[in-house]
Amino acid sequence: MSTYILHDDEWKMTENYNEWSHRDMLLWLQGLNDGFYSEYEDAFEDSNIDGRDFAKMKNCSFLEERFGMEHDIASELAHVVERRVTVFTIYYMYIFIEYI
């Protein structure tokens, strides 16, 4: 069983992940941890996942089924995705409130 520490600091947290292309998703996933990406590279590339699917990755079952991840790794990625979604949501709520 592989264990990875995933680091989501390469991309701006306020960037709208909903608009990411499949290539953007692959680059983001690779930036989390090279070993992690290498282990699931074929599954990631074959998935055609893009930003419209990003929030689904908060769900461990989705990651386990879609990419064949072990639960511990799926949980780690789901946590990273949850953090990015939360920060993005708070940022845009703040921007929205400022313009009201």
C-alpha positions in Angstrom: 0.0 0.0 0.0 1.4 3.3 -1.1 1.2 6.4 1.1 1.6 10.0 -0.3 1.6 13.4 1.1 -0.3 15.6 -1.3 0.7 19.3 -1.6 -1.8 21.7 -3.2 0.2 24.9 -3.3 1.3 25.2 -6.9 -1.9 26.6 -8.2 -3.7 29.7 -7.0 -6.5 28.7 -4.6 -8.9 31.3 -6.0 -8.6 29.9 -9.5 -11.9 28.6 -10.8 -11.4 24.8 -11.0 -14.8 24.5 -12.7 -13.2 25.9 -15.9 -10.2 23.5 -15.9 -9.7 21.4 -19.0 -8.6 17.7 -18.8 -5.0 18.8 -19.3 -5.3 21.4 -16.5 -6.6 18.6 -14.2 -3.7 16.3 -15.1 -1.2 19.1 -14.4 -2.9 19.9 -11.1 -2.9 16.2 -10.1 0.7 15.8 -11.1 1.7 18.9 -9.0 0.2 17.3 -5.9 2.9 14.6 -5.8 4.9 13.0 -8.6 4.8 9.5 -7.1 1.1 9.7 -6.6 0.5 10.9 -10.1 2.8 8.2 -11.6 0.8 5.4 -9.8 -2.5 6.6 -11.2 -1.3 8.3 -14.4 -3.0 5.9 -16.8 -6.3 6.1 -14.9 -6.2 9.9 -14.8 -5.3 10.2 -18.4 -8.0 7.7 -19.6 -10.7 9.3 -17.4 -11.2 12.6 -19.4 -12.0 14.2 -16.1 -12.1 18.0 -16.2 -13.1 20.9 -13.9 -16.8 20.0 -14.1 -16.0 16.8 -12.2 -13.6 18.4 -9.7 -16.0 18.7 -6.8 -17.0 15.0 -7.2 -13.5 14.2 -6.2 -14.4 15.2 -2.6 -16.1 11.7 -2.5 -13.8 8.8 -1.7 -16.1 6.3 -3.4 -15.9 8.3 -6.6 -12.1 8.2 -6.5 -12.0 4.6 -5.6 -14.4 3.6 -8.4 -13.1 6.1 -11.1 -9.4 5.7 -10.5 -9.1 2.4 -8.6 -7.5 4.1 -5.6 -7.1 2.5 -2.2 -9.3 4.1 0.4 -6.4 5.8 2.3 -5.1 7.5 -0.8 -8.7 8.4 -1.9 -9.2 10.0 1.5 -6.1 12.1 1.2 -7.0 13.4 -2.3 -10.6 14.0 -1.2 -9.3 16.1 1.7 -7.1 18.2 -0.7 -10.1 18.7 -3.0 -12.4 19.6 -0.2 -9.9 22.3 1.0 -9.6 23.8 -2.5 -13.4 23.8 -3.0 -13.9 25.4 0.4 -11.3 28.1 -0.1 -12.7 28.9 -3.6 -16.2 29.1 -2.3 -15.3 31.4 0.6 -13.3 33.6 -1.7 -16.1 34.0 -4.2 -18.7 34.6 -1.4 -16.4 37.4 -0.1 -16.1 38.9 -3.6 -19.9 38.7 -4.0 -20.6 40.3 -0.6 -18.2 43.2 -1.4 -20.2 44.0 -4.5 -23.6 44.0 -2.8 
